[in-house]
Amino acid sequence: MEKKYWWKISTKLTLAILPLCGILIFLIGQSTELFKDSTAYWTRLLKWGQVNDAGEKVSWASETYFNKLISLGVGGKLLYLFCRNFIPLTTVANIVASAFWINSAKNQKVKVKVNLTTIL
């Protein structure tokens, strides 16, 4: 394989792998925080118990909903992480782009020079 084709293939594979690595790093970062301390994770995410300028507690969720989120089992947490990380349009677009670059690298055409004098 000629050197210039190696660079084309390696560039395409790099463009394919980088978004997938970003998705995995984001997923791992969220999952470690969620599984380590669920209360702190949901408190930070929902801004639970913060006080506004009027001195009132503000929250994005009711107390019963907040307690249900804290008491989620492993299956519920995994379902939440799946929906949070793999359903958004950005993630889907990154996966499609990665599939395009992998397919492009796989189907890279390599020109081979043939010397007819050596064949005959």
C-alpha positions in Angstrom: 0.0 0.0 0.0 1.4 3.4 -0.9 2.1 5.9 1.8 -0.5 8.5 0.6 -3.3 6.0 0.8 -2.3 5.0 4.3 -2.7 8.6 5.4 -6.2 8.8 3.8 -7.3 5.7 5.6 -5.8 6.7 9.0 -7.4 10.1 8.8 -10.8 8.6 8.0 -10.5 6.2 10.9 -9.5 9.0 13.2 -12.6 11.0 12.2 -14.7 7.9 12.8 -13.2 7.0 16.2 -13.0 10.4 17.9 -16.9 11.0 18.2 -17.4 7.5 19.5 -14.7 8.0 22.1 -16.4 11.3 23.1 -19.8 9.5 23.5 -18.2 6.8 25.7 -16.3 9.3 27.9 -19.5 11.3 28.5 -21.4 8.1 29.3 -18.7 6.9 31.7 -18.5 10.3 33.4 -22.3 10.4 34.0 -22.6 6.8 35.1 -19.8 7.0 37.7 -21.4 10.0 39.3 -25.0 8.6 39.1 -24.0 5.2 40.6 -21.7 6.6 43.2 -24.1 9.2 44.8 -27.6 9.3 43.3 -28.8 12.0 45.7 -26.0 14.5 44.8 -26.4 13.7 41.1 -30.2 14.4 41.0 -29.8 17.4 43.4 -27.3 19.0 41.0 -29.2 18.1 37.9 -32.7 19.3 39.1 -31.3 22.2 41.2 -33.2 20.7 44.1 -33.5 22.8 47.2 -31.8 25.9 45.8 -33.1 29.2 47.2 -34.1 32.1 44.9 -33.8 35.9 45.6 -37.2 35.9 47.4 -36.0 33.2 49.8 -38.2 30.5 48.4 -36.9 27.0 47.5 -37.0 26.4 43.8 -37.0 23.0 42.1 -37.7 21.5 38.7 -39.5 18.5 40.2 -41.9 17.7 43.0 -40.7 16.0 46.1 -42.3 12.7 45.2 -40.7 12.7 41.8 -37.3 13.6 43.3 -37.6 10.7 45.8 -38.6 8.3 43.0 -35.5 9.3 41.0 -33.3 8.8 44.0 -34.8 5.3 44.6 -34.2 4.1 41.0 -32.7 0.6 40.8 -29.8 -0.4 38.6 -32.2 -1.1 35.6 -33.8 2.3 35.9 -30.4 4.1 36.1 -29.2 2.2 33.0 -32.4 3.0 31.1 -32.0 6.7 32.1 -28.3 6.7 30.9 -29.3 5.0 27.6 -32.1 7.5 26.9 -29.9 10.4 28.0 -26.9 9.5 25.9 -28.1 7.5 22.8 -31.4 9.1 21.9 -30.4 12.8 21.4 -30.0 13.9 17.8 -26.4 14.9 18.4 -25.4 11.4 19.4 -27.3 9.8 16.5 -25.6 12.2 14.1 -22.2 11.4 15.5 -22.8 7.6 15.2 -24.0 8.1 11.6 -21.0 10.2 10.7 -18.7 7.6 12.3 -20.4 4.9 10.3 -19.8 6.9 7.2 -16.1 7.4 7.9 -15.6 3.7 8.7 -17.3 2.7 5.5 -15.3 5.2 3.5 -12.0 3.9 5.0 -13.1 0.3 4.4 -13.9 1.0 0.8 -10.8 3.1 0.1 -9.6 2.4 -3.4 -5.9 1.8 -3.7 -4.2 2.3 -7.0 -1.7 -0.4 -7.8 1.0 0.3 -10.5 1.6 -2.8 -12.6 4.7 -3.2 -14.6 3.9 -5.2 -17.7 7.4 -6.2 -18.4 7.7 -8.1 -15.1 4.4 -10.0 -15.8 5.4 -11.1 -19.3 
